[in-house]
Amino acid sequence: SEKCEEAEMWKDMPYPGENTEAILKEFEGATLRYAALNLEAQTDGDNDKLTLSTDHNSKCFAVQSLGWVEMAEEDLAPGKSSVAVNNCIRQLSYHKANLHDTAGIWGEGKDMLLILENETLNLIDPLGQTLLHSQPIVSIRVWGVGRDSGRDFAYVARDKLTRVLKCHVFRSDTPAKSIATRLHEICSKIMIERRTARASMNGLLFDHSKLVDIPFQVEFPAPKSELVQRFQVLYLGNIPVTKPVGMEVINQALESSVRDTDREDWTPVTVNVASATITIISERA
C-alpha cells in the first residue's frame, strides 16, 4: 500500500490494515516515541484530579462535543472522505434529533478541553480536570473543519474496543482552523522524526510495512464553490405513506395533499438544492 513517507502534501491514502494495535506497537518501538499527556495525578479527598501540563508544545482548545456518527470504510475512500466527514458534521450540527445512537462516550453537548500534545489528542473535563479520552494522532484517519461553520471540527478514528470507525464532531469556541493547523504541525514533526529514524539505520533492513500512515487533513471546499440551485415553492405539509420508495407513493401523497388542504394554508418557502444537502427555508421567518 502507498505510504506517506516523503510526501509533502496531505492526500487520500489506503489504511494499513485491521491489525492496528500491533502496527502501532511496532511503529512506536521503531520510529516514534509516544508520550502521554503530562498530567500529574493529585488526590483531593476521595477524588482523583489531573493537573494540566504547561509545556509550550501543548495546545489547548475549549470545545463542545456534538457526538459521533458511525462511518463505513468506503466512506474514507479517496475523493469521498471530504464529503462524508462534512455530512457527519452537518448531521450532528443541524439534524441531531433525527439520528440514532450518535452520542459518543463523552456525552453529546458536553463542554471539554481538546489538548494536542506529544503526538496525542486528549479530551479533558474542564471542571474536574480529568482525562476523558486519549487518541494517538497517528491512529486518526482523517480530520477537517466544517464547510458551513468555521468553528466545527471533526476527526475519524477506529474505536479501540469495538473497532468501529467513528466520526467525532466538536464545536470550538475559537476558529477550528487552529486545531487543524496544530494537527498539521504535529504530523510534520512525526514525518521529520520518521525520516531521521530511517537515516540512522545506516542502510540496515527496515520493514516499512510496519509504519502507520500519517493521517491527512481534509480541506473542505469553500461554500462559494458549491453550486446551489434555489426554487421558490409552496409547502403543503406532510402525510404518512406506506413505504419510503416509488414515484407512485410520491404522486399519491401529492394528490392527497393538494386535495385535502386549503391553498391559504400553504407556506411559501425557498428550497436550496446542493450536491450534498437540501435546505428548506420559510419565507415567513
Secondary structure, DSSP 8 states (H G I E B T S, - for coil): ----SS-SS--------S-HHHHHHHHHHHT--------EEEEETTEEEEE----TT-EEEEEEEEEEEEE-GGGGSTTTHHHHHHHHHHHHHH-GGG-SS---TT-TT-EEEEEEETTEEEEE-TTT--EEEEEEGGGEEEEEE-SS-TTEEEEEEE-TTT--EEEEEEEESS-THHHHHHHHHHHHHHHHHHHHHHHTTTT----GGGS----EEE----GGGS--EEEEEEE------S-S--HHHHHHHHHHHHHHS-GGG-EEEEEEE-SS-EEEEETT-
